[in-house]
Amino acid sequence: MELEAERPPGRQARWLAILGGPHPPLDQAPELGPLAELGDSAEVRVLRSPTLEELAAAAKEFSPSAVYVYGGTPGRSEDMERQTVAPLSLLHDYQGSVQEPAVDEFASSLSGLRLDLLFLDFSGSTAVASALQRAADAASSAEVAARHILAWPAGREAPALAALDFAHGFLGLLRLQGVSVPEAYALAAHMAKAHGTMVGPAANDAAVLEPPVPQLLALAAGSTAADAAANGVHPTALAVQQPPLPATASVPALQLDGVDLSKGLTAAFPGYSDLRLLAPNAELRLLQAGISSMVNPQNLRFLGEALRALLTLEVRQLEVAQIAQLERPPAQLPGGTAAVRCEIRTPSGAAASVTLGGPADLLKNKALVQHAVRQAMAADAQTLQFKLPPAGVPLPPTHMSPGVASGAPVVEGLAVTSLWTVQLLKLLAQEPAYRGLVLLGVAAVGTSPVAAFSAVNQAPLQQQQSVAQQQAAEAAAAPAPLPWKSSRPALPQCSEDAFLSDLIAFLTERQGRQIDPRTFPEAILNGSKLDLFHLYKEVCSRGGYKVGNGINWKGQVFPRMRNFTPNHRMTGVGNALKRHYQVFLLDYEQVHPDDVTGDRCGICGHGDEHGSDWISCDDCDTWVHFSCDERMARAGTFKDYAKGKGRSYTCPRCSEVRQQRAMQDQAAQVQQRAMQDQAAQVLAQVLAAAQQAADGGGPAPMQE
């Protein structure tokens, strides 16, 4: 048995590692394995193949707050795709069965430690977790094995590469400031799936294989020792947890002395909902460590969700260092409001500058401004969305450069986001101590290489991708999933509540999103929650998202949404609406083709093969190719109608109807004036005759 210790000063996290065998040769630090990710953020003591007596003595002396148990991976690096993590010989017999007496002694060694985390990183470790909890119950009704237990499911061996990938991500995330165990677990699972999920060949794109990850276990609700004593419930039930990714709801609540916030910030500070972040749209270019086949909907979905969660972890704890009022507020702000420039600093040391607009009196409260910036940036982070290459375009090629990831293979990905997101990610990429992007496999942000990335970090990821691709090819014959079946009525008869319920169900099932219906969607537009229902209806009624600039997003779509106000001064509304549509509605539209109306030109009768300059008539909503309208009286160009200038378009048929109605109205007016003139003439003659009779003269002859 070997004993090693590392005790940096001033650190409270204390890790006891029990290593039953070697880590894979691919690991960047085989002697410590994933524990190297903790760096100087914790005190680590390592026991290599200890006896139960040696374990008990070390646990009593060191008093750890977390325990990591690894079974070992025997074998050579070229056999890694077939290797699994071995059971822990300390607790299993030669057949792999759990030895109850050894587990009891193991639990006794850890009793009284009040562990926050027990990570059992070996095959079939859920059986050991349950046995540990039973032993803890038998020893004391007030004890639990640990607050959180990570274990691999029984009946399935843990692949060595998948276990290595997850453990690196999980332990590396715990190093970040303010990250809880459930958050680190949820994010590490997404990271593993981002570069470990593979899709089968084109013959069967539905053959999707996700890498396995361990389970997060905790005591089931109502199974604590106190509940057991009161209700007779046996406190040994461990339930599998599915924690959500960090999102806007994880922003710490605002605490202000002397202010009652029980009814919400808007009640305490009228006008708070009008505070908004001025975030211009931008395109994000990322270089992802891996191969071209990573650029598919499944991998990019997990990558996008993990990247959004990483951004949330940074901005939810940011500090506003300085606030400076702008002399001239940006033109897109409503009249009577002000704007301030906020110098912010994130927990990882990234410093940036953002602009917040809103009521002038609220912008003077630094604590309120800081909380508003945290909430706004966390909400804006949720809109980041990766873009797939257009249909028929080959996947981006793999590149290698000595200045990026030490020459490891990388592939490019594009995402739609905001300018501050690009700025923040570039700053984090330049921080040598920040490993969040490395754990996600990001090698460069734009032209900024990730300073903490090296070729050593890429080796296990690349082999994991290669293995997953091989397995996906073998599973290509698997049946495809059933097409999505909507539970709502047809769109014209559908209510907003039914639409949102169906949309949430779709995003949850098909994209794996974890959505709270009470806060969905978290995006804000013009100071209020994004109106997805009317955005979807208006775009579908105009031919769907494929029409692109043929839709007057600002002039026709935005005014029909609840977010619209007549006196708004927003700029970039069209781009913002398109970005929100891509994030929330585009995939939903593609599985609801019946929602989209009109795919034939009202003039030529052809579709997209004739042209892409679609434009909708404001009178009848008929779609036509702008180039098919050859009227000499037509004013302006396609861009004048499509770029949100507000110019109204009328198709030739409606123009003819308008002209006929105008001619009919003109003829009716002429006839009415003639009748009025004739009636006035007759009346004048009658009055003249009456006047002559009154004067004693004879009646004047009437003109026919």
N, C-alpha and C positions, 0 to 999 in steps of 0.2 A: 504494500500500500504506500502511495506517495502522498505527501501533504504539502500543499502550496498555499501561500496566503499573500494577499495584496490589500493593504489597508490605507487608502488615501485619507487624509484628515478631513474632518468636517462633513462627512457623508453619513446619512442615516440608513440608506438602503443597504442591507447586508444579505448577500447571496451565498448559500451553501450549495455547491455543485457536486453531485455524485455521478461519476463517470464510470460506467461498467465496461467500456471498451473504447476503441479509437473512433474519431470522427472521420468522415470521408476524406480521402487524400485531396479532393478538390477544394476543401475548405481553406479559407485564407489564413486561418490560424488553427491548424489541426490539434495543437496541444490544448487549446481552450475551446475550440469550436465556436458556436454562436455566442458564447459568453464574452467573446472579445468585443461584441457590439456595445456592451455596457460601458466600456472605456473607463474613465475615472468618475463615473456617476454613481458607483457603488463599491462597497467592499466585497471582495470575492474570495472565498476559500474553496479549494478544489480537493476532493477526495477521490482517488483513483482506485477502483476495485476494493473498497473497504470491507471489513467484516462488520457485522451488526454491532459488536462491542465498540469498535473504533468509530462507527457512525454516532452511537449514543454519546460517547465522550466528546466528539467534536461538536455535536449539536448543543450539548450543555455548555461547553466553553464559549462557543462563538455566538449562540443565541440569534440565529438568522431570522429575517423577516420574509424571506422567500427561499424556496428550495427548487433546484433544477436537477432532474434525474434522467440520465441518458443511458440507453442500453448498449450502444456501440454498433459499429458497422464494419464487420470483417469483410475482407475482399480487396481486390485491386481496383484502381480507378477505371480501367477499361471495362469492368463488369458492373459499373455503377447503375446502369439502367435496370439491372436485375436484382440489385441489392435492397434489402429491407433493414429496418432498425431492429436489432435483436431484442428479445425480452431481457429484463434485468436478471442476471443469474443470482443476484442476492435474494430475489423474491420468487423465482420460478425454479421448477425442477428441470431435468434434462429434456422432458417432453413439452416444456412450455407452460405447464399448469401452475397456477398460483399456489404457493405454499402458505396456508393460513397461519401456522405458528410464526413463520418469518415475517408475515405482514403484521401480525400482532406486535412483534418485537420492534418492527420498523415504526409502527404507529406510536409505540411507547417512547421511542427515541425522540419523536417530534412533539410529544404531548407537552402542553403548557407553553409552546412557542408563540402562539397567536399568529400563525402564518397568514400573510395577505395573499400569497400565491404559492401553489404547488404545481410545478410543470413536470408531468410524467411523460417524457419523450421516448417512448418505446412501444412496440406493437402490443395491442390488446390491453392497454393500461387502464381502460375504464373499469375492468374487473378489479384491478388493484385499488383504484380510487374508491369504489364501493366498499371493498374490504377494509380499507383504511378508515372510512367513515364509521363502519360498524364497530371497528376496534376502538375508535375514539368515543363512541356512544357507550360502549361497555366499560371503558375506563372512567368516564365522568359524564354525567348528564349535561354538563355545561360546556363540553368541549366539542369542537368541530375540527376536521382534519385541516382545513384552510378555508378562507373566505372565497377564494377562486381556485379551481382545479382545472388544468388543461390535461387532457388524456386522449389517446387514440382509441377509436371505437373497437369493441371486441369483435372477433370474427373476421378481421381484415388486417393484414400486415401493413405497417407504415412504410411506404417507399422511402428509401434513403434520401433521394434528391428532393422530394416534396417536403420531407421533414426538415431537411437542412434549410431549404428556402424559407419555409414558414418560421422556423426558430430564429433565423437571422432577422427577418422583418419584425417579428414580435418583440424580441429583446432590444433591437435597435430603436423601436418606437417608444419603449419604456424609458429610454434615455432622454426623450424630448420632455420639455417642461410642461407640467400640468396634464399629462396624458394618463387616464385611468386604465386599469387592466382590461375592462370590457371594450373600451375604445381601441386600445392597442390590438386586441384580438380581432375585432371587426375589420380594422384597417389592414392588418397583416394578412387576413384571409383574402381580401380583395387584391392585395399586392401579389400574393402567390398566384391567384387566378389571372392577373393581368398578363403575366409572362409565362404561365404554365398551362393555360387553356388553349386547346387547338381544335380547329374545325376540319372535318373530313374533306376530301377532294370534291371537285365541282360536281361529280356524279351524285353526291349526296351531301349538300352543304349543312344538312341538319345533324350530321354526326358530330356532336360537340362533346368534348371530354374536358371536364374540369379537374384540376389536381385535388387530391384529398387533403383535408386539413384536420387537425385535432378538434375535439369538442371542448367547449367551455362549460364546465359543470359548477353548479352551486346548489345549496340546499333548496329544495322545493318550497314554495310558499306554504306557510302553515306547518312546517316540519322542524321548527327550532326546538330546543330542549324545553323551553318554557311552555310552548304549545303542547308538547308531548305530555308534560306533567298535568296540564289543565284539561286537555281534550283526549288524551289517550292515543295521540298520533305518534308513531314510531319515528324518531328524528334521523332516519338514515337515508331518506329519499334524496337522491341527487338528480336534479333536473338539468337538461341541456338548455343553455342560454343562447339566444340569438340577438345580441346587442346591436343597436343601430350605429351607423357611421356618424362621426361628429358632423353636426349641421347647425343651422341657425339657432335651433332651440338650445344648443349647448353653450351659448354665450352667457357668461355669469350675469345674474340679476344685478340691477343697479341698487346700491345702498346709499342713501343720503340721510344724514342726521336731521331730524325734525321735519321730514317730509313723509306723508302717508302715501305709499305706493301700492296699497292693497287693491285699489280699483284700477290700477294700470297707469302707465306713464302719460297717456293722452289725457286722462282725467286730472292728473296732478300738474301736467304742463300742457295746457291747450296749445295746439299748433305743433306738437311733437311729431305727429304723423306727416307733417309737411317737410321735415328735415330729410334731405336726400343727398346721396353721393353723386357727384358729377363724374361719370365714368364713360368716356368715349369708347366705342367699339374698337376692337383690334383683332388681328389674327396672330395666333401663337404657333410658332414652329418649334417642335421638339425633336431631338434625336434620341430614339429609344434603343437601348442595347438589345440586340436580337437580330432576327432575320425577317425577310419580307413578308412571310406568311403571318406575322403578328398583326398586320394591318387588316383586320376583319372586325365585324361588328361586336363579337363577343369580347375579344381582347381589349378593344378600344373602349367598350362600355365599362369594364372593370378598371381600366387605366384611368378613364375620366372620373369615375366615382371616387377612386383612391386619391386622385390629384385634388379633387374638390374637398375631400376630407382633410388632406394635408394643409391646404390653404386655410380651412376653417380653424385648425389647430393653431395656426400662426396668428390669425387676425382676432380671434376671440379673446386673446390676452394682451393685445398690443397696448402700448402706452402712447398717449399724445404728449409729446415733449413741448411743443410750442404751437400757439394759435395766432395767426395774423389775419386781420380783416382785409378783404380786397376793396380797394377804393371804388372800382367799377365792377359790380357783379356781372357774371356771364349773361349773355343775352337770352339764354334759354330759361332763365329764372323768371317767375311771375313778378309783376310790379310790386313794390313795397317789401321785397325780401332782400336779404343780404347773403354774403358768402364769405367763408373763411378758408384759409389755406392751413392745413394741419400737418405738422411734421411728426411722423409716427415712427415708433421703433417696436419691432416684434421680439418675442422671447429669444429667437435665434440670432438676434443682432442686426437684422436687416432694417435699414432706415429708408423711408420713402416719404413722399409728399402727396397728399390727396386734398380735394376740394369738397367742402360740405356747404350746401345751401339751405336756407330756411328762414324762419322769423328771426329778426335781429336780436331780440331780447333773449331767446334761447341759446343763441350762439355765443353769448357771454358766459355761460355756465360751462366750465371746463369739464366737470364730471359728466354732465349731460352730453356734451359734444363727444367725449371719448366713448361713452356707451353707444351713442348713435352711430359713430364711425364703425365700431365693432359690429353692430347689428347689420349695418348697410353693407359692409365689406363681406361679412359672412353670407348674407343673402345673395350678393352679387356673385360670390364664388360658386354658388349652386347652378349658375347658368352656363358654366364652361362646358363645351360640347365638342367632341372630336368629329372631324369630317372624313367620310370615306371617299376614296377616289371615284369619279363618275363611272357609270356603267360602261364597260368596254375598254376602259383605260387600264393598262397593266399596273400591277402593284409597284410601289416605289422600290428602287433597287437598294441593295445593301452597300453601305460605304464603310471604308476604313481609313482613319487618319491618325497619325501619331499624336496629334494634339488633342484628340477626343477619345476619352476612355482608354488611353494608352494603346491605341491601335485596335481595340476590340471592334467587331462588326456592329454597326448601328443602322437603323432604318428611320426614315423621316415620317413624322406625323403632324397633321395640321389641326388646330382647334380654334373655334370661335369663342372669344371671351372679351374682357374689357382691358383697357390700357393699363390700369393699375395692377391687374393680375400678371401681365407680362413683365411689368417693372419689378414686382415683388419676386417673381420666380427667377428673374435674372440676378437679383441681389442674393437670393438664397443659393443660387448656383455658384456664386463667387465666394461663398463662405466655406473655407476648408473644413471647419468643424461640423457643418450641417450635413447629416447623412440621410435626411428624409428622401431626397431625390435619388440618392444612390440605392436605397432600399427598394424604391419603385422601379429602378432600372433606367432612369432618365440620365443620359450621357451629356446632353447639352440643351440649353434653352436659347433658341435663336443662334446668335454667334457666340454665346457665352458657354464654354465647356464647364461641366460640373467639376469644381476643384477637388471634391472629395472622392471622385470616381477614379478607379484604376482597373487595369485588365484583370487583376485578381478578383475583383468584385463580379466581373462578367462571367467567369468560368462556370460556376454552378448554374447560373441563369441560362446560359447558352446550351448546356447539356440537358437541362430540364426541358427547354423548348424543343430540342431535338427528339427527346424521348416522347414528349407529349404529341409531337407531330407524327411520330411513328405509330403510336397507339391510336391516334385519330384515323390514320389511313386504314388500320386494321378494322376499325369500327365503322367504316364508311357504308357498310350494308345495313346499318341500323335503320329502323323505320323512322320516317320524319314525323315531327310532332303535328298534332291536329291543327288546322288553321284556326285563327282566333274567331270565336263566335261571340258577337256582341249581345249583351243582355238588355240593351236599351231599344226604344222604338226608333223608327226612321228619323233622320235628323230634323225634318220639318215639324214633326210631332213631338220631338224629344224635349223634355224640360232640362233646365240647367243642372238640377241636382242629379238627375239620371245620367246626364252626360258626364259630369265630373266623377260620379261613382264608377262608371264604365271605364273612363280614362285612367283612374287610379288603379283599377283592377288590371288593366292592360299593362301599365308601366311596371306594376309589381311583378306580374307573371313573366312578361317577355323581356324586361330589361333588368329585373332583379332590384329595382329601386325600393328603398324602405321609406314609405310615405306616411306622414301623419295627415289624415283628412282634415283635421282642424286648421292646419296651417298651410295646406296646399292651395295654390302654388306659393312659394316663398318669394317669388319675384315681385318687385314693385315697379310701377310705371306711373309717372305723373303724380306721385304721392299716394297712390292707392294700390291695392292688390291687383295683380294682372288679371284682366277679364278674358280668360281662355275660351269661354263658351262662345262669345260673340266674335272673337278673333277667328276661331275655327269656322263658324258659320259663314262669315263674310269671305274668307279665303276660299272655302269650298264652293261657294256660290259664284265665284269668279274663275273657276277652273282648277283650283288647287295650287299647291306651292310650286308645281312645275312651271306655271305661267311666269313666275319670277317678276321681272320689272314690268310685265304687262298689267300687274295689279297696282293700282294707285294706293299704296299702303297708307300714306299720310292723308291724302285727300278723300279717300272713299272708305277705307277700312277703319282707321282710327276714330273718325267721328261717330261711328256706330257702336263703339265700345264704351263701357262705363268709365274708363280711365280718361275719356275726353272731357276737356273743359274749353269753352269758347275762347277764353282769354289766355290760353296756355302759351308759353314762349319756349317750348322745347325744340331742340334741333336734333336731327338724326333719328326722328321717330320711325321712319320707314326701316332703317337698318336695325333698330332695336326690336321692332315687331318681327322682322324676319328671323333675327337671332332667337327670340323667344319661341317662335313657331318651330324652328329647327330642334330646339331643346325638348319641348313638351309635346308637340303635335304632329311632327312630320311622320314619324313611324306609325302613329295612330291613323293618320290619313291614308297611308299606304295599304293598311289592312281593311279600310272602309272605302273601297272605290265607289260604292253607291252614293256616298255623301257628296262626291264631286260632280258638279253639273257642267255640261257643255264641253265636248272635246272636238267639235267640228265648227269650222268657220261658217258664220252666217252668210257670207258672200260667195266664197268659192266651194264650200262644202268639204274641204280637206282638213287634215289635222296637222300634227307637228311636222310631218314630212314636207309640208309646203312652206313653213316658216315658224319662227318662235316669237314674233312680235305681236303677241296676243294683247287685245285691249277689249274692255267690256263697255257695252253701251249703258249709259246712265239712265236711259228710259226703260229699256226692256231687258237688261242684263244679258243680252245675246253677245257671245264672244266672236270676234272677227280678227283676221290678220290686218294689222294697220296698213300693210303694203297693198292689201287687196282693195282698199278704199281709194279709188282714183279720182274722186271728186276734185275739181279745180278749186272749189270754194273752201276746201279743208285747210285750216290754218295750223301752223306749227309742225313739229316733227314728232316722231314716236317718243323721244326722250321728254318732250314737253308734257306729254300726257302720262308717262309712266314713272317719272321721277318725283312724284309728289308735289307737282306745281299747283295742283288743285284745278287744272283745266278740265272742263267737262267735255265728254265725247258723246256724240249721237250718231248711230249707225245710219247708212243710207235709207233703209226702210223707214226708220223712225223720223228721219229728216223729211222724207216724202210725206209721211203722215202729218208732220208738223206743218209743212207747206200747204197741204190740202186743207187742214183745219184753219190755217191762217187765211187762205183764199175764201173759204166758206164764211169765216168770221167777217172778212172784209166785205164780201157780197151782202151778207146780212146787215152789216152796218150801213152800206150804201142804200139798200132797200128801206131800212128803217128811217134813214135821213130823208129819203124821198117821200115816204108816207108822212113823216112829221112836217115836211115843207108843204105838202098838199093839204094836210089838215089845218095848218096855220093859214094858208091862203083862203080856204073855205070860211074859216072863222073870221078872217078880216072882212070878207065880202058880207057876211051876215051882220057884222057890227056896223058896216057902212050903210047897209040897207035900213037897219034899225034907226040909225042916226038921221037919215033922210026923212023917214016917216015921222020922226019926232019933230023935225023942223017944218013939216007941213007940205013937203014935196011928195011927189009920186015915188013909188018904189023903183029903185034902180034895177035894171034888168040883170038877172043872174047869168054869169058866164058858165057855159058848159065846160 
